[in-house]
């Protein structure tokens, strides 16, 4: 008998899943730091990439609690099965934090509905940027972050596995410079998402966002 996927998700406690994912992501960051102390930068980068995947998962689940239609049923499954889907969502989140996008949304949020500027994270980005005072990200920095995310899965695999491409490829081939780049990306994402899990649940701004009432 085929499972009714819509019914399957109706019973999902998104907030618990978001908390579990956030905590798991922070553990990956911890083990990434431990690996870096031992100069195992390949393992360190791999854990950082796994950590950001868990953090974007936690944000997606928070957004689903706020709006059950934030993702389609098929997209909900992709959260748990496709690395690329999570990477694309990280890129989309970063892009939504451009200063001009935040300002335009602040002036007229309804102009973003079904427009060329449409970005499903725009309300969330406005909440983070203006509601929680977390600021914006300039275009030059976003481009660096997007480029790094485009290679994240490849770097994660290189950091974990021995491979052969006309010569042996080792986790040790990843150096401290690449780790430092991913550390910057990691810190940027933590700075955006961690406040959702550390601020008082009684905060009126957070309550409005969780109840889908933030514009």
VEXKE-805559 format. One record per residue: residue number from 0; x, y, z of N, C-alpha, C in turn; residue in three letters. Coordinates in nm, 4 decimals, decimal comma. Last residue first. Example, Ala and Ser with C-alpha at 12.3 -4.5 7.8 and 13.67 -1.06 7.14 Angstrom:
BEGIN
(1; (1,2850; -0,2250; 0,7080); (1,3670; -0,1060; 0,7140); (1,2900; 0,0030; 0,7870); 'ser')
(0; (1,3190; -0,5690; 0,7800); (1,2300; -0,4500; 0,7800); (1,3200; -0,3300; 0,7800); 'ala')
end
This chain:
BEGIN
(214; (0,5810; 3,9859; 0,8673); (0,5887; 4,0370; 0,7292); (0,6996; 4,1423; 0,7252); 'unk')
(213; (0,4837; 3,7153; 1,0675); (0,5863; 3,8163; 1,0409); (0,5825; 3,8559; 0,8945); 'unk')
(212; (0,3150; 3,5114; 1,1247); (0,2567; 3,6452; 1,1253); (0,3599; 3,7548; 1,1000); 'unk')
(211; (0,3723; 3,2453; 1,1736); (0,3486; 3,2879; 1,0368); (0,2914; 3,4277; 1,0249); 'unk')
(210; (0,4515; 3,1738; 1,4190); (0,3070; 3,1642; 1,3916); (0,2707; 3,2137; 1,2527); 'unk')
(209; (0,7180; 3,2341; 1,4159); (0,6779; 3,0929; 1,4237); (0,5307; 3,0729; 1,3910); 'unk')
(208; (0,7021; 3,5173; 1,4139); (0,7606; 3,4441; 1,3020); (0,7134; 3,2985; 1,2999); 'unk')
(207; (0,5823; 3,5731; 1,6621); (0,5174; 3,6166; 1,5381); (0,5698; 3,5386; 1,4184); 'unk')
(206; (0,7793; 3,4631; 1,8302); (0,6448; 3,4074; 1,8289); (0,5706; 3,4460; 1,7014); 'unk')
(205; (0,9933; 3,6350; 1,7797); (1,0035; 3,4938; 1,7438); (0,8659; 3,4298; 1,7378); 'unk')
(204; (0,8853; 3,8728; 1,8830); (0,9286; 3,8660; 1,7431); (0,9354; 3,7211; 1,6960); 'unk')
(203; (0,8404; 3,8120; 2,1517); (0,7259; 3,8367; 2,0645); (0,7638; 3,8298; 1,9169); 'unk')
(202; (0,9915; 3,5534; 2,3284); (1,0159; 3,6768; 2,2539); (0,9036; 3,6965; 2,1507); 'unk')
(201; (0,9679; 3,3088; 2,4443); (0,8617; 3,4053; 2,4741); (0,8800; 3,5374; 2,3987); 'unk')
(200; (1,1936; 3,1744; 2,3939); (1,0776; 3,1363; 2,3142); (0,9624; 3,2329; 2,3346); 'unk')
(199; (1,4914; 3,3653; 2,3820); (1,3770; 3,3173; 2,4607); (1,2566; 3,2873; 2,3717); 'unk')
(198; (1,7432; 3,2375; 2,1547); (1,6643; 3,3470; 2,2101); (1,5444; 3,2914; 2,2865); 'unk')
(197; (1,8495; 3,0094; 2,0434); (1,9046; 3,0537; 2,1717); (1,8249; 3,1678; 2,2340); 'unk')
(196; (1,7539; 2,9528; 1,7980); (1,7541; 2,8432; 1,8941); (1,8081; 2,8850; 2,0310); 'unk')
(195; (1,7851; 3,1783; 1,6469); (1,6518; 3,1180; 1,6511); (1,6412; 3,0125; 1,7612); 'unk')
(194; (2,0624; 3,2254; 1,6565); (1,9716; 3,3046; 1,7412); (1,8306; 3,2473; 1,7506); 'unk')
(193; (2,1675; 3,0409; 1,4582); (2,1765; 3,0113; 1,6013); (2,0815; 3,0953; 1,6864); 'unk')
(192; (2,1478; 3,1574; 1,2015); (2,0511; 3,0570; 1,2451); (2,0523; 3,0330; 1,3955); 'unk')
(191; (2,3471; 3,3493; 1,1552); (2,2104; 3,3735; 1,1094); (2,1088; 3,2822; 1,1768); 'unk')
(190; (2,5802; 3,2450; 1,2609); (2,5353; 3,3762; 1,3059); (2,3924; 3,4065; 1,2671); 'unk')
(189; (2,6025; 3,0125; 1,1083); (2,5717; 3,0019; 1,2512); (2,5172; 3,1353; 1,3023); 'unk')
(188; (2,6743; 3,1286; 0,8629); (2,5476; 3,0573; 0,8748); (2,5065; 3,0412; 1,0208); 'unk')
(187; (2,9231; 3,2418; 0,9296); (2,8172; 3,3258; 0,8743); (2,6816; 3,2582; 0,8926); 'unk')
(186; (3,0694; 3,0194; 1,0101); (3,0392; 3,1234; 1,1083); (2,9270; 3,2149; 1,0614); 'unk')
(185; (3,0865; 2,8853; 0,7605); (3,0203; 2,8248; 0,8759); (2,9784; 2,9307; 0,9775); 'unk')
(184; (3,2408; 3,0626; 0,6131); (3,1054; 3,0298; 0,5694); (3,0233; 2,9747; 0,6854); 'unk')
(183; (3,4759; 3,0518; 0,7654); (3,4061; 3,1786; 0,7490); (3,2614; 3,1553; 0,7072); 'unk')
(182; (3,5411; 2,7841; 0,7285); (3,5139; 2,8317; 0,8644); (3,4395; 2,9650; 0,8591); 'unk')
(181; (3,6001; 2,7740; 0,4633); (3,4767; 2,7096; 0,5086); (3,4408; 2,7521; 0,6502); 'unk')
(180; (3,8433; 2,9143; 0,4748); (3,7329; 2,9646; 0,3927); (3,6002; 2,9044; 0,4382); 'unk')
(179; (3,9975; 2,7484; 0,6372); (3,9672; 2,8839; 0,6833); (3,8512; 2,9444; 0,6042); 'unk')
(178; (4,0214; 2,5226; 0,4712); (3,9491; 2,5122; 0,5984); (3,9078; 2,6504; 0,6479); 'unk')
(177; (4,1850; 2,6328; 0,2783); (4,0485; 2,5947; 0,2420); (3,9630; 2,5792; 0,3674); 'unk')
(176; (4,4151; 2,6695; 0,4377); (4,3522; 2,7832; 0,3698); (4,2077; 2,7518; 0,3317); 'unk')
(175; (4,4995; 2,4205; 0,5235); (4,4422; 2,5113; 0,6223); (4,3715; 2,6298; 0,5575); 'unk')
(174; (4,4090; 2,1796; 0,2621); (4,4981; 2,2538; 0,3514); (4,4227; 2,3506; 0,4422); 'unk')
(173; (4,3757; 1,8563; 0,1411); (4,3042; 1,9785; 0,1792); (4,3848; 2,0509; 0,2857); 'unk')
(172; (4,5284; 1,6299; 0,1319); (4,5504; 1,7292; 0,0267); (4,4774; 1,8602; 0,0561); 'unk')
(171; (4,4448; 1,4514; 0,3190); (4,5537; 1,5407; 0,3580); (4,5834; 1,6473; 0,2522); 'unk')
(170; (4,2683; 1,2873; 0,1845); (4,2135; 1,3947; 0,2684); (4,3190; 1,4973; 0,3084); 'unk')
(169; (4,4110; 1,2329; -0,1474); (4,4007; 1,2039; -0,0046); (4,3340; 1,3182; 0,0713); 'unk')
(168; (4,4398; 1,0637; -0,4449); (4,3868; 1,1852; -0,3837); (4,3546; 1,1535; -0,2377); 'unk')
(167; (4,6808; 0,9309; -0,6642); (4,6059; 0,9166; -0,5392); (4,5666; 1,0526; -0,4835); 'unk')
(166; (4,6092; 0,9741; -1,0142); (4,7020; 0,9737; -0,9019); (4,6182; 0,9619; -0,7758); 'unk')
(165; (4,4013; 0,9445; -1,1782); (4,5349; 0,9444; -1,2402); (4,6472; 0,9526; -1,1371); 'unk')
(164; (4,2420; 0,9577; -0,9180); (4,2164; 1,0280; -1,0442); (4,3516; 1,0511; -1,1117); 'unk')
(163; (4,1134; 0,7984; -0,6430); (4,2167; 0,7875; -0,7461); (4,1697; 0,8555; -0,8728); 'unk')
(162; (4,0845; 0,8644; -0,2858); (4,0311; 0,8473; -0,4211); (4,1477; 0,8349; -0,5194); 'unk')
(161; (3,9838; 0,8431; 0,0465); (4,0957; 0,8249; -0,0462); (4,0360; 0,7941; -0,1833); 'unk')
(160; (3,7549; 1,0769; 0,2025); (3,7880; 0,9524; 0,1342); (3,9201; 0,9586; 0,0569); 'unk')
(159; (3,6959; 1,3245; 0,3278); (3,6673; 1,1988; 0,3976); (3,7351; 1,0762; 0,3363); 'unk')
(158; (3,7565; 1,5349; 0,1630); (3,8040; 1,5395; 0,3006); (3,7873; 1,4091; 0,3751); 'unk')
(157; (3,6254; 1,4770; -0,0703); (3,7721; 1,4741; -0,0717); (3,8284; 1,4714; 0,0701); 'unk')
(156; (3,3614; 1,5200; 0,0164); (3,4050; 1,3855; -0,0200); (3,5562; 1,3738; -0,0197); 'unk')
(155; (3,3709; 1,7987; 0,0592); (3,3328; 1,7082; 0,1689); (3,3817; 1,5663; 0,1396); 'unk')
(154; (3,4322; 1,8932; -0,1946); (3,5307; 1,9094; -0,0874); (3,4999; 1,8172; 0,0314); 'unk')
(153; (3,1907; 1,8239; -0,3233); (3,3181; 1,7694; -0,3709); (3,4244; 1,7779; -0,2616); 'unk')
(152; (3,0124; 1,9807; -0,1813); (2,9980; 1,8347; -0,1774); (3,1265; 1,7668; -0,2225); 'unk')
(151; (3,1066; 2,2471; -0,2325); (3,1029; 2,1907; -0,0973); (3,0948; 2,0388; -0,0963); 'unk')
(150; (3,1125; 2,4026; -0,4510); (3,2132; 2,2961; -0,4454); (3,2074; 2,2179; -0,3139); 'unk')
(149; (2,9178; 2,5871; -0,4058); (2,9099; 2,5111; -0,5311); (3,0073; 2,3938; -0,5319); 'unk')
(148; (2,9997; 2,7169; -0,1774); (2,8942; 2,6165; -0,1648); (2,8821; 2,5305; -0,2902); 'unk')
(147; (3,1838; 2,8938; -0,2939); (3,2307; 2,7908; -0,2012); (3,1267; 2,6795; -0,1877); 'unk')
(146; (3,0116; 3,0576; -0,4370); (3,1143; 2,9799; -0,5072); (3,1648; 2,8658; -0,4203); 'unk')
(145; (2,8663; 3,1726; -0,2283); (2,7981; 3,0885; -0,3274); (2,8975; 3,0006; -0,4030); 'unk')
(144; (3,0655; 3,3198; -0,0960); (2,9960; 3,2128; -0,0259); (2,9284; 3,1170; -0,1239); 'unk')
(143; (3,1334; 3,5045; -0,2965); (3,2359; 3,4141; -0,2426); (3,1708; 3,2941; -0,1748); 'unk')
(142; (2,8867; 3,6338; -0,3259); (2,9451; 3,5622; -0,4400); (3,0527; 3,4643; -0,3947); 'unk')
(141; (2,8606; 3,7537; -0,0738); (2,7673; 3,6490; -0,1146); (2,8253; 3,5679; -0,2297); 'unk')
(140; (3,0617; 3,9470; -0,0888); (3,0746; 3,8375; 0,0068); (2,9831; 3,7219; -0,0300); 'unk')
(139; (2,9552; 4,1115; -0,2894); (3,0882; 4,0509; -0,3063); (3,1065; 3,9316; -0,2130); 'unk')
(138; (2,7068; 4,1948; -0,1774); (2,7110; 4,1085; -0,2952); (2,8458; 4,0403; -0,3129); 'unk')
(137; (2,6750; 4,1743; 0,1831); (2,7056; 4,2448; 0,0594); (2,7285; 4,1464; -0,0557); 'unk')
(136; (2,4132; 4,0892; 0,3878); (2,5393; 4,0405; 0,3321); (2,5617; 4,1106; 0,1986); 'unk')
(135; (2,2811; 4,2432; 0,6910); (2,2707; 4,1926; 0,5551); (2,4068; 4,1388; 0,5111); 'unk')
(134; (2,1560; 4,2104; 1,0335); (2,2213; 4,2756; 0,9216); (2,1970; 4,2090; 0,7871); 'unk')
(133; (2,0252; 4,1269; 1,2526); (2,1444; 4,0511; 1,2148); (2,2116; 4,1051; 1,0895); 'unk')
(132; (1,7899; 4,2017; 1,3922); (1,9025; 4,2960; 1,3788); (2,0332; 4,2255; 1,3419); 'unk')
(131; (1,5618; 4,0577; 1,3957); (1,6643; 4,0187; 1,4932); (1,7905; 4,1037; 1,4827); 'unk')
(130; (1,4196; 4,2045; 1,1970); (1,3582; 4,1663; 1,3240); (1,4591; 4,1359; 1,4323); 'unk')
(129; (1,6039; 4,2416; 0,9870); (1,5419; 4,3569; 1,0525); (1,4835; 4,3209; 1,1892); 'unk')
(128; (1,7196; 3,9799; 0,9392); (1,7919; 4,1045; 0,9174); (1,7352; 4,2207; 0,9966); 'unk')
(127; (1,5262; 3,7868; 1,0040); (1,6617; 3,7778; 1,0585); (1,7323; 3,9128; 1,0525); 'unk')
(126; (1,3049; 3,8841; 0,8575); (1,2948; 3,8618; 1,0021); (1,4328; 3,8591; 1,0660); 'unk')
(125; (1,4111; 3,8782; 0,6008); (1,3699; 4,0064; 0,6575); (1,3577; 3,9967; 0,8094); 'unk')
(124; (1,4462; 3,6033; 0,5736); (1,5626; 3,6915; 0,5695); (1,5292; 3,8270; 0,6298); 'unk')
(123; (1,1787; 3,5195; 0,5788); (1,2718; 3,4745; 0,6824); (1,3927; 3,5669; 0,6898); 'unk')
(122; (1,0921; 3,6401; 0,3423); (1,0297; 3,6768; 0,4698); (1,1205; 3,6389; 0,5860); 'unk')
(121; (1,2658; 3,5066; 0,1597); (1,2702; 3,6515; 0,1761); (1,2053; 3,6993; 0,3056); 'unk')
(120; (1,2875; 3,2418; 0,0895); (1,3460; 3,2812; 0,2178); (1,3308; 3,4303; 0,2480); 'unk')
(119; (1,1879; 3,2178; -0,1652); (1,1050; 3,1670; -0,0557); (1,1594; 3,2051; 0,0819); 'unk')
(118; (1,1761; 3,4802; -0,3749); (1,2726; 3,3969; -0,3050); (1,2012; 3,3489; -0,1792); 'unk')
(117; (1,1159; 3,6872; -0,6523); (1,0644; 3,5867; -0,5590); (1,1769; 3,4989; -0,5042); 'unk')
(116; (1,1709; 3,8730; -0,8378); (1,2501; 3,8793; -0,7154); (1,2126; 3,7693; -0,6158); 'unk')
(115; (0,9853; 3,8410; -1,0279); (1,1198; 3,7966; -1,0616); (1,2098; 3,7962; -0,9387); 'unk')
(114; (0,6971; 3,7298; -0,8320); (0,7723; 3,8257; -0,9123); (0,9092; 3,7680; -0,9444); 'unk')
(113; (0,5256; 3,6083; -0,6466); (0,5189; 3,5718; -0,7888); (0,5874; 3,6734; -0,8793); 'unk')
(112; (0,5774; 3,8635; -0,4221); (0,4941; 3,7466; -0,4503); (0,4848; 3,7258; -0,6010); 'unk')
(111; (0,7020; 4,0998; -0,3786); (0,7869; 3,9830; -0,4003); (0,7078; 3,8584; -0,4379); 'unk')
(110; (0,5228; 4,2887; -0,3131); (0,5796; 4,2990; -0,4468); (0,6644; 4,1765; -0,4809); 'unk')
(109; (0,4689; 4,2563; -0,0491); (0,3774; 4,1915; -0,1427); (0,4283; 4,1984; -0,2866); 'unk')
(108; (0,6523; 4,4131; 0,0905); (0,6704; 4,2679; 0,0859); (0,5835; 4,1989; -0,0193); 'unk')
(107; (0,7885; 4,6983; 0,0529); (0,6664; 4,6396; -0,0030); (0,6820; 4,4884; -0,0158); 'unk')
(106; (1,0023; 4,7684; 0,2212); (0,9152; 4,8719; 0,1671); (0,7833; 4,8147; 0,1172); 'unk')
(105; (1,1229; 4,5262; 0,2753); (1,0755; 4,6070; 0,3882); (0,9766; 4,7135; 0,3401); 'unk')
(104; (1,1989; 4,4503; 0,0215); (1,0958; 4,3721; 0,0908); (1,0378; 4,4532; 0,2058); 'unk')
(103; (1,3963; 4,6423; -0,0243); (1,2780; 4,6364; -0,1111); (1,1654; 4,5595; -0,0447); 'unk')
(102; (1,5804; 4,5757; 0,1787); (1,5181; 4,7079; 0,1768); (1,3901; 4,7069; 0,0929); 'unk')
(101; (1,6532; 4,3172; 0,1031); (1,5943; 4,3406; 0,2352); (1,5199; 4,4739; 0,2366); 'unk')
(100; (1,7636; 4,3713; -0,1475); (1,6469; 4,2832; -0,1372); (1,5752; 4,3045; -0,0033); 'unk')
(99; (1,9786; 4,5344; -0,0873); (1,8707; 4,5882; -0,1694); (1,7446; 4,5022; -0,1647); 'unk')
(98; (2,1442; 4,3586; 0,0701); (2,0840; 4,4798; 0,1270); (1,9669; 4,5328; 0,0469); 'unk')
(97; (2,0812; 4,0091; 0,0515); (2,1380; 4,1274; -0,0130); (2,0698; 4,2525; 0,0416); 'unk')
(96; (1,9630; 3,7835; 0,1480); (2,0108; 3,8812; 0,2463); (2,0872; 3,9976; 0,1838); 'unk')
(95; (1,9072; 3,5964; -0,0391); (1,7931; 3,6731; 0,0115); (1,8356; 3,7847; 0,1057); 'unk')
(94; (2,1481; 3,4637; -0,0717); (2,1054; 3,5602; -0,1734); (1,9915; 3,6480; -0,1250); 'unk')
(93; (2,1441; 3,2903; 0,1513); (2,2435; 3,3967; 0,1422); (2,1984; 3,5055; 0,0442); 'unk')
(92; (1,9260; 3,1240; 0,0712); (1,9207; 3,2028; 0,1943); (2,0197; 3,3181; 0,1888); 'unk')
(91; (2,0287; 3,0073; -0,1601); (1,9099; 3,0912; -0,1685); (1,8954; 3,1792; -0,0448); 'unk')
(90; (2,2433; 2,8597; -0,0570); (2,2677; 2,9663; -0,1543); (2,1494; 3,0630; -0,1601); 'unk')
(89; (2,0977; 2,6817; 0,0992); (2,1945; 2,7715; 0,1635); (2,2237; 2,8897; 0,0709); 'unk')
(88; (1,9598; 2,5493; -0,1024); (1,8852; 2,6310; -0,0074); (1,9758; 2,7245; 0,0712); 'unk')
(87; (2,1634; 2,4116; -0,2288); (2,0891; 2,5118; -0,3044); (2,0112; 2,6040; -0,2112); 'unk')
(86; (2,2325; 2,2357; -0,0226); (2,3290; 2,3359; -0,0667); (2,2600; 2,4476; -0,1449); 'unk')
(85; (2,0048; 2,0757; -0,0107); (2,0402; 2,1577; 0,1051); (2,1386; 2,2677; 0,0655); 'unk')
(84; (2,0226; 1,9572; -0,2615); (1,9043; 2,0368; -0,2274); (1,9345; 2,1290; -0,1095); 'unk')
(83; (2,2593; 1,8113; -0,2431); (2,2530; 1,9259; -0,3331); (2,1348; 2,0163; -0,3015); 'unk')
(82; (2,1947; 1,6003; -0,0730); (2,2888; 1,7026; -0,0277); (2,2738; 1,8296; -0,1122); 'unk')
(81; (1,8936; 1,4513; -0,0181); (1,9756; 1,5110; -0,1229); (2,0642; 1,6233; -0,0683); 'unk')
(80; (1,7419; 1,3562; 0,1966); (1,7991; 1,2598; 0,1020); (1,8955; 1,3197; 0,0009); 'unk')
(79; (1,6109; 1,5332; 0,3546); (1,6761; 1,4208; 0,4221); (1,7482; 1,3271; 0,3264); 'unk')
(78; (1,5006; 1,7164; 0,1838); (1,5767; 1,7663; 0,2983); (1,6623; 1,6553; 0,3581); 'unk')
(77; (1,3434; 1,5691; 0,0122); (1,4789; 1,6022; -0,0317); (1,5650; 1,6569; 0,0814); 'unk')
(76; (1,0984; 1,5646; 0,1394); (1,1773; 1,4410; 0,1353); (1,3226; 1,4702; 0,0987); 'unk')
(75; (1,0201; 1,8259; 0,0863); (1,0408; 1,7843; 0,2255); (1,1243; 1,6574; 0,2317); 'unk')
(74; (0,9819; 1,8133; -0,1883); (1,0959; 1,8893; -0,1360); (1,1234; 1,8540; 0,0094); 'unk')
(73; (0,7469; 1,6671; -0,2002); (0,8698; 1,6098; -0,2564); (0,9933; 1,6823; -0,2040); 'unk')
(72; (0,5715; 1,8522; -0,0811); (0,5934; 1,7215; -0,0188); (0,7230; 1,6583; -0,0698); 'unk')
(71; (0,7211; 2,1822; -0,0939); (0,6290; 2,0793; -0,1394); (0,6599; 1,9479; -0,0680); 'unk')
(70; (0,7604; 2,4266; 0,1666); (0,8157; 2,3304; 0,0719); (0,7056; 2,2363; 0,0256); 'unk')
(69; (0,5709; 2,5884; 0,2867); (0,7011; 2,6458; 0,2546); (0,7757; 2,5582; 0,1544); 'unk')
(68; (0,3294; 2,5096; 0,3799); (0,3475; 2,5055; 0,2349); (0,4811; 2,5667; 0,1922); 'unk')
(67; (0,3273; 2,5567; 0,6483); (0,3319; 2,4160; 0,6052); (0,3512; 2,4015; 0,4543); 'unk')
(66; (0,5018; 2,7825; 0,8127); (0,4200; 2,7755; 0,6919); (0,4311; 2,6355; 0,6341); 'unk')
(65; (0,6287; 2,7348; 1,0545); (0,5643; 2,8643; 1,0331); (0,4668; 2,8610; 0,9163); 'unk')
(64; (0,7299; 2,4834; 1,0074); (0,6405; 2,5034; 1,1219); (0,5616; 2,6331; 1,1041); 'unk')
(63; (0,8917; 2,5461; 0,7938); (0,7756; 2,4592; 0,7710); (0,6777; 2,4655; 0,8874); 'unk')
(62; (1,0888; 2,6936; 0,9218); (1,0029; 2,7605; 0,8236); (0,8784; 2,6775; 0,7931); 'unk')
(61; (1,2052; 2,4892; 1,0707); (1,1420; 2,6018; 1,1401); (1,0454; 2,6726; 1,0453); 'unk')
(60; (1,3052; 2,3387; 0,8578); (1,2025; 2,2807; 0,9435); (1,1313; 2,3877; 1,0261); 'unk')
(59; (1,4970; 2,5137; 0,7557); (1,3850; 2,4712; 0,6713); (1,2714; 2,4141; 0,7550); 'unk')
(58; (1,6731; 2,5216; 0,9736); (1,5989; 2,6414; 0,9345); (1,4790; 2,6062; 0,8479); 'unk')
(57; (1,7704; 2,2594; 0,9750); (1,7000; 2,3098; 1,0934); (1,6182; 2,4333; 1,0577); 'unk')
(56; (1,8953; 2,2515; 0,7258); (1,7827; 2,1627; 0,7524); (1,7014; 2,2149; 0,8707); 'unk')
(55; (2,0998; 2,4250; 0,7737); (1,9955; 2,4686; 0,6794); (1,8733; 2,3784; 0,6933); 'unk')
(54; (2,2384; 2,2634; 0,9626); (2,1837; 2,3931; 1,0019); (2,0768; 2,4413; 0,9047); 'unk')
(53; (2,3165; 2,0398; 0,8163); (2,2226; 2,0215; 0,9266); (2,1606; 2,1547; 0,9692); 'unk')
(52; (2,4932; 2,1647; 0,6403); (2,3766; 2,0917; 0,5875); (2,2720; 2,0714; 0,6966); 'unk')
(51; (2,6848; 2,2557; 0,8129); (2,5991; 2,3558; 0,7483); (2,4782; 2,2894; 0,6841); 'unk')
(50; (2,7940; 2,0024; 0,8909); (2,7305; 2,0907; 0,9883); (2,6389; 2,1930; 0,9234); 'unk')
(49; (2,9072; 1,9054; 0,6585); (2,7956; 1,8312; 0,7185); (2,7205; 1,9195; 0,8174); 'unk')
(48; (3,1064; 2,1022; 0,6377); (3,0029; 2,0921; 0,5346); (2,8827; 2,0153; 0,5875); 'unk')
(47; (3,2577; 2,0441; 0,8665); (3,1956; 2,1756; 0,8521); (3,0838; 2,1710; 0,7486); 'unk')
(46; (3,3456; 1,7863; 0,8081); (3,2527; 1,8053; 0,9194); (3,1855; 1,9433; 0,9121); 'unk')
(45; (3,5156; 1,8460; 0,5929); (3,4020; 1,7560; 0,5748); (3,2989; 1,7744; 0,6855); 'unk')
(44; (3,7093; 2,0062; 0,7163); (3,6219; 2,0637; 0,6146); (3,4978; 1,9771; 0,5953); 'unk')
(43; (3,8258; 1,8081; 0,8860); (3,7667; 1,9291; 0,9408); (3,6681; 1,9915; 0,8421); 'unk')
(42; (3,9317; 1,6185; 0,7143); (3,8203; 1,5806; 0,8021); (3,7488; 1,7038; 0,8554); 'unk')
(41; (4,1276; 1,7981; 0,6058); (4,0302; 1,7284; 0,5218); (3,9083; 1,6881; 0,6022); 'unk')
(40; (4,2870; 1,8772; 0,8170); (4,1972; 1,9758; 0,7574); (4,0946; 1,9130; 0,6630); 'unk')
(39; (4,4209; 1,7957; 1,0708); (4,3482; 1,7076; 0,9790); (4,2415; 1,7915; 0,9078); 'unk')
(38; (4,5475; 1,9365; 1,2703); (4,5889; 1,9609; 1,1312); (4,5293; 1,8612; 1,0330); 'unk')
(37; (4,4309; 1,9182; 1,5147); (4,5280; 1,8139; 1,4800); (4,5784; 1,8243; 1,3373); 'unk')
(36; (4,2547; 2,1263; 1,4910); (4,3617; 2,1385; 1,5905); (4,4711; 2,0351; 1,5634); 'unk')
(35; (4,0772; 2,0135; 1,3084); (4,1662; 2,1216; 1,2646); (4,2813; 2,1418; 1,3612); 'unk')
(34; (3,9375; 1,8317; 1,4665); (4,0215; 1,7815; 1,3571); (4,1211; 1,8881; 1,3120); 'unk')
(33; (3,8035; 2,0131; 1,6318); (3,8984; 1,9177; 1,6905); (3,9935; 1,8644; 1,5833); 'unk')
(32; (3,6396; 2,1397; 1,4452); (3,7418; 2,2174; 1,5158); (3,8474; 2,1257; 1,5772); 'unk')
(31; (3,4770; 1,9238; 1,3745); (3,5583; 1,9889; 1,2736); (3,6709; 2,0683; 1,3372); 'unk')
(30; (3,3481; 1,8759; 1,6104); (3,4446; 1,7764; 1,5661); (3,5309; 1,8297; 1,4522); 'unk')
(29; (3,1916; 2,1111; 1,6154); (3,2850; 2,0821; 1,7241); (3,3922; 1,9826; 1,6787); 'unk')
(28; (3,0371; 2,0814; 1,3876); (3,1309; 2,1934; 1,3954); (3,2358; 2,1684; 1,5038); 'unk')
(27; (2,8861; 1,8590; 1,4644); (2,9779; 1,8482; 1,3507); (3,0812; 1,9609; 1,3539); 'unk')
(26; (2,7400; 1,9776; 1,6700); (2,8349; 1,8704; 1,7015); (2,9354; 1,8527; 1,5885); 'unk')
(25; (2,5801; 2,1513; 1,5261); (2,6798; 2,2087; 1,6162); (2,7824; 2,1039; 1,6594); 'unk')
(24; (2,4159; 1,9636; 1,3963); (2,5057; 2,0486; 1,3201); (2,6157; 2,1067; 1,4066); 'unk')
(23; (2,2750; 1,8638; 1,6128); (2,3632; 1,7740; 1,5397); (2,4629; 1,8535; 1,4561); 'unk')
(22; (2,1278; 2,0896; 1,6855); (2,2228; 2,0323; 1,7803); (2,3224; 1,9406; 1,7103); 'unk')
(21; (1,9710; 2,1180; 1,4514); (2,0624; 2,2238; 1,4941); (2,1689; 2,1684; 1,5881); 'unk')
(20; (1,8253; 1,8790; 1,4543); (1,9167; 1,9073; 1,3433); (2,0182; 2,0140; 1,3816); 'unk')
(19; (1,6751; 1,9079; 1,6906); (1,7649; 1,7932; 1,6752); (1,8698; 1,8221; 1,5677); 'unk')
(18; (1,5289; 2,1404; 1,6201); (1,6213; 2,1416; 1,7344); (1,7218; 2,0272; 1,7256); 'unk')
(17; (1,3789; 2,0450; 1,4051); (1,4685; 2,1585; 1,3870); (1,5723; 2,1626; 1,4987); 'unk')
(16; (1,2278; 1,8462; 1,5268); (1,3243; 1,8100; 1,4232); (1,4258; 1,9207; 1,3993); 'unk')
(15; (1,0707; 2,0084; 1,6935); (1,1619; 1,9094; 1,7521); (1,2693; 1,8699; 1,6517); 'unk')
(14; (0,9350; 2,1511; 1,4915); (1,0222; 2,2221; 1,5856); (1,1194; 2,1256; 1,6531); 'unk')
(13; (0,7781; 1,9637; 1,3537); (0,8888; 2,0307; 1,2867); (0,9861; 2,0961; 1,3839); 'unk')
(12; (0,6409; 1,6856; 1,3925); (0,6741; 1,7915; 1,4885); (0,7992; 1,8622; 1,4354); 'unk')
(11; (0,4071; 1,5594; 1,1635); (0,5478; 1,5919; 1,1904); (0,5602; 1,7069; 1,2897); 'unk')
(10; (0,1614; 1,4828; 1,0775); (0,1932; 1,4528; 1,2172); (0,3360; 1,4930; 1,2552); 'unk')
(9; (0,1635; 1,5441; 0,8095); (0,0701; 1,6165; 0,8955); (0,1029; 1,5973; 1,0434); 'unk')
(8; (0,3280; 1,3756; 0,6699); (0,3860; 1,5000; 0,7201); (0,2932; 1,5766; 0,8131); 'unk')
(7; (0,1487; 1,1701; 0,6066); (0,2716; 1,1393; 0,6801); (0,3293; 1,2649; 0,7439); 'unk')
(6; (-0,0325; 1,2962; 0,4417); (-0,0745; 1,2533; 0,5746); (0,0441; 1,2242; 0,6643); 'unk')
(5; (0,1330; 1,3254; 0,2204); (0,0785; 1,4445; 0,2853); (0,0353; 1,4105; 0,4270); 'unk')
(4; (0,1865; 1,0600; 0,1535); (0,2950; 1,1426; 0,2047); (0,2439; 1,2699; 0,2707); 'unk')
(3; (0,0506; 0,7695; 0,2027); (0,0008; 0,9037; 0,1774); (0,1000; 1,0021; 0,2386); 'unk')
(2; (0,2158; 0,4896; 0,0687); (0,1971; 0,5806; 0,1804); (0,1459; 0,7152; 0,1326); 'unk')
(1; (0,0629; 0,2154; -0,0944); (0,1431; 0,3361; -0,1045); (0,1115; 0,4328; 0,0080); 'unk')
(0; (0,0845; -0,1199; 0,0000); (0,0000; 0,0000; 0,0000); (0,0883; 0,1253; 0,0000); 'unk')
end
